[in-house]
Amino acid sequence: MKKFSVWLVLLSILMLLLSVSVMAATSQTILKVAYWRQNPQIIGPKTAWLTKAASEFEATHPNVKVQFVQIVGSEGDYYTKLDLMMRSPNTAPDVVYEDSFMIGSDAAAGFLLALNKYVDNWSEWQHFYPSMQDITKFNGNVYGVMNGSDVRGLWYNKDILQKAGINVPWQPKNWADIINTAQLIKQKIPGVIPFSMYSGVPDDEGSTMQGFEMLLYGTAMGNNSLYDWDTGKWVISSKGIEDTLNFIQTVFTQGLAEPLQDALNPQYGTVVGQQLLPEGKIAIDLDGMWVWNNWIANGPTPWSDWEKVMGFALMPTQYGQAPGYVSLSGGWALSIAAVSKNSDLAWDFIKIASSAENLASFDYHIGNTAVRDDEVNYPIYANSPMADVFANAMNYTHYRPAFTAYPKISYQIDLAMETAMLGQPISSAMSNYADAVTGIVGSQNVESIK
């Protein structure tokens, strides 16, 4: 009987310990962080940055576990899946990796939480450049904290251009210079792509921004060429749109651009940065500044000689008219889902991830321009290659009109690009685009420029 009592006591103690353990486990909060992971086989700069931030966050929040929601697929797939997730409290993450151009539409849809009460009481917000504070605003509210920005231009292989008899450094003065250089390369250096550019639906916003808009914003209407800020209307037809589509048709139908099957591959951007450029198979690439992050020592395709081989030229305006050059800037932000039950914890995570030290390292490794004025205080960012070249491009940069209609209009741009690159009539591409955009925003919000 005595033995039985002892065992009963021991069993009671064991059950008590188990219940305490279960209660401790169930009291742990899960903070979900969703982001786009292009290649699940590689721990890229984005994953490394967020993982480090999670480690720092968990060290100061012992009862919280960060759970990553990695969305693998194309850029368009990421937008679609993320929006579907944010519709329900049961599937929505807490922290969201948000493309800045999607903030307006996602905020209007009620998917994102306004962060004003957080940033207004955050002393480090003052270190974010005013343009980087404004880019995540919609209707006067802040909906994200930027983690990097960028510029675009013309990467070129110095060796290939010199073999074709072209002097380097190379800086085209107008679109005709680009076409003439590509034609010369095609004639003299067979086996390489003379001029690579993103075009068509599969590459989604990459086609719109790196391709179409880098041309369109260099036409006569400049910053008013896509959305007329003077009239508050979307431009559905203009000489600039026609000339942009004609340029795209020229490079694809004359064999100056990449083969169609490559251009329409959703992973073409990865192929360009990690294969075609380091293998010397592209002469000129209209692309983002970040491409070089593929080639650093711990990047996916280390290339020790890239700074000797590759050059970066500014994209010229159509005829070289003032201001002479053009670039587009965007970037990504961390936001909080509107239905998150852990918004305060989500904000704590964003603050840690957005520290000057963490962003200096992230922006260097991913190839971004800084969003904070104090990132340069950290040697890893201060020593970024070609920083002065990219800083110069910022003098000519434009930003996308981040209205709720923009993502839908971007898709119509990609469709128009496909029509052009496939050699179909430009008039059809323009007519279809005009009809579609009018249907999206209403006839009272569009204009045609003769």
Rosetta blueprint (number, residue, H / E / L):
1 M L
2 K H
3 K H
4 F H
5 S H
6 V H
7 W H
8 L H
9 V H
10 L H
11 L H
12 S H
13 I H
14 L H
15 M H
16 L H
17 L H
18 L H
19 S H
20 V H
21 S H
22 V H
23 M H
24 A H
25 A H
26 T H
27 S L
28 Q L
29 T E
30 I E
31 L E
32 K E
33 V E
34 A E
35 Y E
36 W E
37 R L
38 Q L
39 N L
40 P L
41 Q L
42 I L
43 I L
44 G L
45 P H
46 K H
47 T H
48 A H
49 W H
50 L H
51 T H
52 K H
53 A H
54 A H
55 S H
56 E H
57 F H
58 E H
59 A H
60 T H
61 H L
62 P L
63 N L
64 V E
65 K E
66 V E
67 Q E
68 F E
69 V E
70 Q E
71 I E
72 V L
73 G L
74 S L
75 E H
76 G H
77 D H
78 Y H
79 Y H
80 T H
81 K H
82 L H
83 D H
84 L H
85 M H
86 M L
87 R L
88 S L
89 P L
90 N L
91 T L
92 A L
93 P L
94 D L
95 V E
96 V E
97 Y E
98 E E
99 D E
100 S H
101 F H
102 M H
103 I H
104 G H
105 S H
106 D H
107 A H
108 A H
109 A L
110 G L
111 F L
112 L E
113 L L
114 A L
115 L L
116 N H
117 K H
118 Y H
119 V H
120 D L
121 N L
122 W L
123 S H
124 E H
125 W H
126 Q H
127 H H
128 F E
129 Y L
130 P H
131 S H
132 M H
133 Q H
134 D H
135 I L
136 T L
137 K E
138 F E
139 N L
140 G L
141 N E
142 V E
143 Y L
144 G L
145 V E
146 M E
147 N E
148 G E
149 S E
150 D L
151 V L
152 R E
153 G E
154 L E
155 W E
156 Y E
157 N E
158 K H
159 D H
160 I H
161 L H
162 Q H
163 K H
164 A L
165 G L
166 I L
167 N L
168 V L
169 P L
170 W L
171 Q L
172 P L
173 K L
174 N L
175 W H
176 A H
177 D H
178 I H
179 I H
180 N H
181 T H
182 A H
183 Q H
184 L H
185 I H
186 K H
187 Q H
188 K H
189 I L
190 P L
191 G L
192 V L
193 I E
194 P E
195 F E
196 S E
197 M L
198 Y L
199 S L
200 G L
201 V L
202 P L
203 D L
204 D L
205 E H
206 G H
207 S H
208 T H
209 M H
210 Q H
211 G H
212 F H
213 E H
214 M H
215 L H
216 L H
217 Y L
218 G L
219 T L
220 A L
221 M L
222 G H
223 N H
224 N H
225 S L
226 L L
227 Y E
228 D E
229 W L
230 D L
231 T L
232 G L
233 K E
234 W E
235 V E
236 I E
237 S E
238 S L
239 K H
240 G H
241 I H
242 E H
243 D H
244 T H
245 L H
246 N H
247 F H
248 I H
249 Q H
250 T H
251 V H
252 F H
253 T H
254 Q L
255 G L
256 L L
257 A L
258 E L
259 P L
260 L H
261 Q H
262 D H
263 A H
264 L L
265 N L
266 P L
267 Q L
268 Y H
269 G H
270 T H
271 V H
272 V H
273 G H
274 Q H
275 Q H
276 L H
277 L L
278 P L
279 E L
280 G L
281 K L
282 I E
283 A E
284 I E
285 D E
286 L E
287 D E
288 G E
289 M H
290 W H
291 V H
292 W H
293 N H
294 N H
295 W L
296 I L
297 A L
298 N L
299 G L
300 P L
301 T L
302 P L
303 W L
304 S L
305 D L
306 W H
307 E H
308 K H
309 V H
310 M E
311 G E
312 F E
313 A E
314 L L
315 M E
316 P E
317 T L
318 Q L
319 Y L
320 G L
321 Q L
322 A L
323 P L
324 G L
325 Y E
326 V E
327 S E
328 L E
329 S E
330 G L
331 G L
332 W E
333 A E
334 L E
335 S E
336 I E
337 A E
338 A L
339 V L
340 S L
341 K L
342 N L
343 S H
344 D H
345 L H
346 A H
347 W H
348 D H
349 F H
350 I H
351 K H
352 I H
353 A H
354 S L
355 S L
356 A H
357 E H
358 N H
359 L H
360 A H
361 S H
362 F H
363 D H
364 Y H
365 H H
366 I H
367 G L
368 N L
369 T E
370 A L
371 V L
372 R E
373 D L
374 D L
375 E H
376 V H
377 N H
378 Y L
379 P H
380 I H
381 Y H
382 A H
383 N L
384 S L
385 P L
386 M L
387 A H
388 D H
389 V H
390 F H
391 A H
392 N H
393 A H
394 M H
395 N H
396 Y H
397 T E
398 H E
399 Y E
400 R L
401 P L
402 A L
403 F L
404 T L
405 A L
406 Y H
407 P H
408 K H
409 I H
410 S H
411 Y H
412 Q H
413 I H
414 D H
415 L H
416 A H
417 M H
418 E H
419 T H
420 A H
421 M H
422 L L
423 G L
424 Q L
425 P L
426 I H
427 S H
428 S H
429 A H
430 M H
431 S H
432 N H
433 Y H
434 A H
435 D H
436 A H
437 V H
438 T H
439 G H
440 I H
441 V H
442 G L
443 S H
444 Q H
445 N H
446 V E
447 E E
448 S E
449 I L
450 K L
